[in-house]
């Protein structure tokens, strides 16, 4: 009877882990969609959309941190129940934990793990692409500001003696 109860508990814990990983995958896919939309906004030079996507990313990161905690709890509970704890008391890898799970649950968890790793790689690439686009935009802005400064501080030369000119102040409207 105890073995049957243990199997039921492990099956419920495996179901909890599956739900946590599914939630992580849904969040990761949403993050990837937001990052791709941010890429499009950067290319279109749509600063408002870029800012909106940034706020969405921050909200998703906050939700992901909560989801990480739930996933870690599910992994640790299943590891404890199945005897798959690591010697140092840390969290076991999903691939190690799957070896102690029933075949159907193991396959489902490993499939989710593979999808999460793939989606993570897409997120890393999208982040890198957006970083490069942002750096290019900032370089363009810096170049434009340098050109404006150069013209603002350059004497007109219309009969004015450059030695008698006072300091020139460059004021930029922050909303421009």
Secondary structure, DSSP 4 states (H G I P E B T S, - for coil): -HHHHHHHHHHHHHHHHHHHHHHHHHHHHHHHHHHHHHHHHHHTT-HHHHHHHHHHHHHHHHHHHHHHHHHHHHHHHHHHHHT---TTS-PPPHHHHHTTS-HHHHHHHHHHHHHHHHHHHHHHHHHHHHHHHHHHHHHHHHHHHHHHHHHHHS---SS--GGG---------TT-
